[in-house]
Structures are given as structure tokens and as C-alpha cells.
Amino acid sequence: MLDAGSRAPEFMLQSHEGIETSLSELLQDGPLILYFYPADFTPGCTKEACSIRDIHKDIQAAGLNVVGISPQDEASHARFREEHNLPFILLSDPDKVAIKMYDVDGPFGIGVRRATFLINQDQTIKDAMLADVRVSRHTEFIEKAVILREAKGLKGQ
């Protein structure tokens, strides 16, 4: 997994809407919470996505955006978003291009590690979290990022 202080690798992936999306485009509107997850519709990934959904207004109010990446195709992501009312972008990485660049491929190339990155607009990784099983740690990581930005007066910037 890439460490804080590293440069976040550029990627180009299809969104749930079938739109080619790059990291630099995602960073145009502000810092980004980029999270990698194993699969749509699994219990842990559904819990994680819904917990992010539930604090999404706070995330946006702090001037952050959030994007999820997993290997499923655009159609799966679209169904997952619709079924769970997810207000953020999901990107499809079936060839694990970004997954490998961020060093979150599963052991022996099987699966995907559950990881969350806070990326500044200059593509520097500000902070990172790896917790495969403890889904709640990722929500806590995001909540901490929101609180720290608000405390520094970066809300909405």
C-alpha cells in the first residue's frame, strides 16, 4: 500500500455511468477520499459504502469528494449505487490497473485489499488506511479527515 507523502498515481477508469474518469479530473474540485473495496453487494462492502453514504453531506461540507474503486463492471456499480442510494462515483477496475498502482491487490493477485486514501489536489497522499476486515475503521478514518479539515478552517475549500 502506498504511504502518506507518496504521489498518488494517475489513472483513467470507467465510472458507473461509463464515463472515462482520471484522478486529475477528480481532484479538480478539491481533495479526494479514494477508497478501494473488494466487491459490490458483499456484506462488508455494502456496510462500508452505506456508512460513507450516511456521512456524505459532512464529507462534502468539509470540501472533500469521495470515490470508490473495485474490479466490478460499470453495470454492477450502477446497480449497487441505485440499490443503496450512493451519492458518490464508483469506478470500475476489472484489470486491476489502479488497484496494482496503489498496491492494494489481494495476496497472490486474488481479491482487493480494503484501503482508503486521502489525496490532496497536488496528488500527494495526505493519509492512508488499510483494514481488510474492520470496515468501521475506514468510516472513522473519513470522519477524522472531515473533522481535521473543519478544525483547520478548510471547510468548503
Residue frames as qw, qx, qy, qz and C-alpha x, y, z in Angstrom:
[[0.000, 0.888, 0.459, 0.000, 0.00, 0.00, 0.00],
 [0.362, 0.573, -0.043, 0.734, 1.24, 3.48, -0.82],
 [0.448, -0.434, -0.486, 0.612, 2.24, 5.57, 2.19],
 [0.031, -0.961, -0.220, 0.161, 1.37, 9.11, 3.21],
 [0.231, -0.747, 0.350, 0.516, 3.66, 11.55, 1.44],
 [0.461, 0.046, 0.746, 0.478, 3.75, 9.46, -1.75],
 [0.301, 0.262, -0.298, -0.867, 2.46, 10.79, -5.04],
 [0.674, 0.281, 0.584, -0.356, -0.91, 9.29, -5.93],
 [0.302, -0.050, 0.753, 0.582, -0.60, 7.54, -9.31],
 [0.444, 0.315, -0.149, -0.825, -2.67, 8.90, -12.17],
 [0.320, 0.158, 0.930, 0.091, -5.28, 6.54, -13.60],
 [0.440, 0.136, -0.288, -0.840, -8.09, 6.50, -16.15],
 [0.114, 0.156, 0.973, -0.123, -11.08, 4.27, -15.34],
 [0.277, -0.395, -0.596, -0.642, -14.72, 3.95, -16.37],
 [0.292, -0.113, 0.485, -0.816, -17.30, 5.34, -13.96],
 [0.347, 0.293, 0.846, -0.279, -20.62, 3.70, -13.13],
 [0.478, 0.706, 0.196, -0.485, -22.02, 5.89, -15.96],
 [0.817, 0.336, 0.336, 0.326, -19.46, 4.60, -18.47],
 [0.201, 0.966, -0.100, 0.125, -17.50, 7.87, -18.46],
 [0.748, 0.213, -0.293, 0.556, -13.69, 7.78, -18.65],
 [0.382, -0.909, -0.011, -0.167, -12.50, 9.38, -15.41],
 [0.633, 0.362, -0.428, 0.534, -8.97, 10.29, -14.33],
 [0.542, -0.482, -0.436, 0.532, -7.54, 11.06, -10.91],
 [0.234, -0.063, 0.014, 0.970, -6.57, 14.58, -12.01],
 [0.277, -0.422, -0.459, -0.731, -10.18, 15.25, -13.10],
 [0.591, -0.567, -0.574, 0.010, -11.47, 14.01, -9.74],
 [0.523, -0.374, -0.287, 0.710, -9.08, 16.35, -7.91],
 [0.159, 0.426, 0.253, 0.854, -10.21, 19.47, -9.79],
 [0.410, -0.691, -0.295, -0.518, -12.96, 20.15, -7.25],
 [0.443, -0.716, 0.373, -0.390, -10.86, 19.54, -4.15],
 [0.106, -0.407, 0.895, -0.148, -9.11, 16.86, -2.12],
 [0.757, 0.039, -0.469, -0.453, -10.34, 13.31, -2.56],
 [0.593, -0.284, 0.704, -0.270, -11.14, 10.36, -0.37],
 [0.628, 0.348, -0.597, -0.357, -10.34, 7.41, -2.62],
 [0.607, -0.302, 0.670, -0.304, -11.34, 4.03, -1.31],
 [0.428, 0.261, -0.809, -0.307, -10.72, 0.57, -2.72],
 [0.672, -0.128, 0.521, -0.511, -13.10, -2.25, -1.90],
 [0.335, -0.138, 0.913, 0.187, -13.36, -5.92, -2.90],
 [0.004, -0.256, -0.847, -0.466, -16.83, -6.24, -4.45],
 [0.429, -0.189, -0.092, -0.879, -20.27, -4.70, -4.91],
 [0.768, -0.248, -0.279, -0.521, -23.12, -6.25, -2.91],
 [0.626, -0.032, -0.706, 0.331, -20.98, -8.16, -0.41],
 [0.490, -0.754, -0.432, 0.068, -21.92, -7.59, 3.25],
 [0.545, -0.474, -0.066, 0.689, -18.72, -5.76, 4.25],
 [0.260, 0.100, 0.351, 0.894, -18.56, -3.60, 1.14],
 [0.199, -0.671, -0.547, -0.459, -22.25, -2.73, 1.39],
 [0.515, -0.728, -0.338, 0.300, -21.77, -1.73, 5.04],
 [0.476, -0.283, 0.105, 0.826, -18.77, 0.41, 4.11],
 [0.113, 0.329, 0.467, 0.813, -20.48, 2.14, 1.17],
 [0.319, -0.738, -0.524, -0.280, -23.63, 2.84, 3.20],
 [0.527, -0.642, -0.241, 0.501, -21.62, 4.25, 6.12],
 [0.328, -0.097, 0.239, 0.909, -19.87, 6.62, 3.69],
 [0.084, -0.542, -0.581, -0.601, -23.26, 7.50, 2.17],
 [0.426, -0.745, -0.509, 0.068, -24.59, 8.35, 5.64],
 [0.409, -0.684, -0.042, 0.602, -21.83, 10.92, 6.27],
 [0.540, 0.381, 0.414, 0.626, -21.57, 12.13, 2.66],
 [0.003, 0.928, 0.236, 0.290, -23.06, 15.57, 3.40],
 [0.531, -0.803, 0.150, 0.225, -20.42, 16.13, 6.10],
 [0.712, -0.059, 0.405, 0.571, -17.71, 14.99, 3.68],
 [0.356, 0.644, 0.382, 0.559, -18.87, 17.48, 1.05],
 [0.238, -0.956, -0.143, -0.098, -19.30, 20.25, 3.62],
 [0.615, -0.633, 0.263, 0.390, -15.62, 19.80, 4.52],
 [0.303, 0.796, -0.361, -0.381, -14.68, 20.32, 0.86],
 [0.293, -0.312, 0.887, 0.176, -13.87, 16.68, 0.18],
 [0.751, 0.239, -0.316, -0.528, -15.07, 14.34, -2.55],
 [0.581, -0.263, 0.761, -0.115, -15.27, 10.57, -2.32],
 [0.685, 0.411, -0.451, -0.398, -14.80, 7.88, -4.97],
 [0.767, -0.260, 0.575, -0.113, -14.81, 4.09, -4.68],
 [0.454, 0.528, -0.642, -0.319, -12.88, 1.63, -6.87],
 [0.695, -0.157, 0.688, -0.133, -13.40, -2.11, -7.28],
 [0.183, -0.204, 0.817, 0.506, -13.00, -4.66, -10.09],
 [0.417, 0.507, 0.742, -0.141, -16.71, -4.97, -10.95],
 [0.278, 0.334, 0.516, 0.738, -18.02, -3.58, -14.23],
 [0.113, -0.113, 0.004, -0.987, -19.95, -0.35, -14.74],
 [0.568, -0.334, -0.511, -0.552, -23.34, -2.10, -14.77],
 [0.632, -0.344, -0.632, 0.288, -22.68, -3.71, -11.37],
 [0.258, -0.108, -0.300, 0.912, -21.59, -0.35, -9.95],
 [0.288, -0.227, -0.248, -0.896, -24.71, 1.36, -11.35],
 [0.655, -0.402, -0.583, -0.263, -26.98, -1.27, -9.72],
 [0.571, -0.255, -0.538, 0.565, -25.04, -1.05, -6.43],
 [0.072, 0.040, -0.116, 0.990, -25.33, 2.76, -6.38],
 [0.447, -0.294, -0.365, -0.762, -29.03, 2.67, -7.20],
 [0.675, -0.362, -0.641, -0.049, -29.94, -0.06, -4.71],
 [0.576, -0.428, -0.432, 0.546, -28.15, 1.70, -1.85],
 [0.036, 0.972, 0.209, 0.105, -28.66, 5.35, -2.89],
 [0.670, -0.335, 0.080, 0.658, -24.93, 6.02, -3.05],
 [0.211, 0.952, 0.140, -0.171, -24.27, 9.68, -3.96],
 [0.210, -0.752, 0.505, 0.368, -20.63, 9.26, -4.99],
 [0.621, 0.566, -0.460, -0.287, -18.78, 7.94, -8.03],
 [0.823, -0.241, 0.512, 0.053, -17.80, 4.30, -8.34],
 [0.340, 0.689, -0.544, -0.337, -15.03, 3.40, -10.78],
 [0.985, 0.087, 0.117, -0.087, -14.57, 0.05, -12.49],
 [0.010, 0.741, -0.665, -0.098, -11.09, -1.50, -12.48],
 [0.976, 0.051, 0.074, -0.199, -11.57, -5.02, -13.93],
 [0.789, 0.433, -0.309, 0.308, -7.91, -5.30, -14.98],
 [0.689, -0.639, -0.154, 0.305, -6.78, -4.02, -11.56],
 [0.512, 0.573, -0.045, 0.639, -4.71, -1.21, -13.10],
 [0.184, -0.739, 0.199, -0.617, -5.28, 1.34, -10.31],
 [0.873, -0.468, 0.010, -0.138, -5.56, -1.42, -7.71],
 [0.886, 0.033, -0.062, 0.458, -2.00, -2.52, -8.55],
 [0.319, 0.628, -0.112, 0.701, -0.66, 1.06, -8.82],
 [0.403, -0.687, 0.196, -0.573, -1.92, 1.77, -5.29],
 [0.283, 0.287, -0.876, 0.264, -0.55, -1.60, -4.12],
 [0.543, -0.102, 0.494, -0.672, -3.87, -2.88, -2.79],
 [0.706, 0.151, -0.596, -0.352, -4.13, -6.07, -4.86],
 [0.854, -0.407, 0.162, -0.280, -5.00, -9.08, -2.74],
 [0.480, -0.504, 0.708, 0.121, -2.49, -11.77, -1.77],
 [0.450, -0.008, 0.819, 0.357, -1.30, -13.70, -4.82],
 [0.115, 0.021, -0.471, -0.874, -3.39, -11.37, -7.01],
 [0.246, -0.465, -0.834, -0.168, -6.67, -12.64, -5.57],
 [0.248, -0.806, -0.515, 0.153, -9.22, -10.04, -4.47],
 [0.184, 0.695, -0.045, 0.694, -8.63, -6.46, -3.40],
 [0.385, -0.223, -0.576, 0.686, -7.43, -5.07, -0.06],
 [0.141, -0.882, -0.434, -0.116, -9.80, -2.66, 1.65],
 [0.501, -0.168, -0.081, 0.845, -7.88, 0.64, 1.68],
 [0.067, 0.936, 0.344, 0.033, -8.74, 4.34, 1.93],
 [0.538, 0.035, 0.036, 0.841, -6.55, 7.26, 0.85],
 [0.021, 0.919, 0.237, -0.313, -6.89, 10.99, 1.47],
 [0.621, 0.202, 0.319, 0.687, -5.35, 12.69, -1.58],
 [0.059, -0.688, -0.089, 0.718, -4.59, 16.42, -1.81],
 [0.566, 0.780, 0.138, -0.228, -5.18, 18.37, -5.01],
 [0.149, 0.783, -0.572, -0.194, -1.44, 18.24, -5.80],
 [0.879, 0.162, -0.420, -0.156, -1.79, 14.41, -5.92],
 [0.138, 0.405, -0.775, 0.464, 0.05, 13.91, -2.64],
 [0.648, -0.392, -0.647, -0.092, -1.31, 11.19, -0.40],
 [0.239, -0.660, 0.281, -0.654, -2.04, 13.01, 2.85],
 [0.481, -0.293, 0.717, -0.411, -3.03, 9.88, 4.80],
 [0.602, 0.138, -0.693, -0.373, -3.87, 6.24, 4.18],
 [0.612, -0.249, 0.574, -0.484, -5.66, 3.39, 5.96],
 [0.523, 0.162, -0.793, -0.267, -5.54, -0.35, 5.35],
 [0.419, -0.100, 0.737, -0.520, -8.01, -2.54, 7.24],
 [0.249, 0.023, -0.844, -0.474, -9.32, -5.53, 5.36],
 [0.306, -0.392, -0.868, 0.001, -11.86, -6.81, 7.87],
 [0.171, -0.558, -0.511, 0.631, -12.58, -3.91, 10.22],
 [0.221, 0.625, 0.505, 0.553, -14.83, -1.87, 7.92],
 [0.267, -0.913, -0.304, 0.053, -15.66, 0.67, 10.64],
 [0.557, -0.467, 0.123, 0.676, -12.01, 1.82, 10.71],
 [0.332, 0.282, 0.463, 0.772, -12.47, 3.29, 7.22],
 [0.156, -0.824, -0.439, -0.323, -15.51, 5.31, 8.30],
 [0.540, -0.755, -0.109, 0.355, -13.56, 6.52, 11.34],
 [0.547, -0.105, 0.298, 0.775, -10.67, 7.50, 9.04],
 [0.133, 0.550, 0.473, 0.676, -13.02, 9.56, 6.85],
 [0.359, -0.861, -0.354, -0.072, -14.72, 11.17, 9.84],
 [0.596, -0.546, 0.024, 0.589, -11.29, 12.14, 11.21],
 [0.404, 0.165, 0.379, 0.816, -10.37, 13.74, 7.85],
 [0.090, -0.749, -0.465, -0.464, -13.61, 15.74, 7.91],
 [0.510, -0.811, -0.225, 0.178, -13.04, 16.93, 11.50],
 [0.598, -0.331, 0.149, 0.715, -9.42, 17.90, 10.82],
 [0.263, 0.386, 0.413, 0.782, -10.35, 19.93, 7.72],
 [0.254, -0.831, -0.394, -0.299, -13.11, 21.72, 9.63],
 [0.615, -0.678, -0.119, 0.386, -10.74, 22.41, 12.56],
 [0.511, -0.167, 0.264, 0.800, -8.20, 23.94, 10.15],
 [0.240, 0.659, 0.134, -0.700, -10.86, 26.16, 8.62],
 [0.042, -0.217, 0.752, 0.621, -10.73, 24.33, 5.29],
 [0.402, 0.443, 0.752, -0.275, -14.45, 23.67, 5.26],
 [0.506, 0.767, 0.350, -0.180, -15.88, 24.09, 1.79],
 [0.103, 0.836, -0.410, -0.350, -12.47, 24.88, 0.22]]
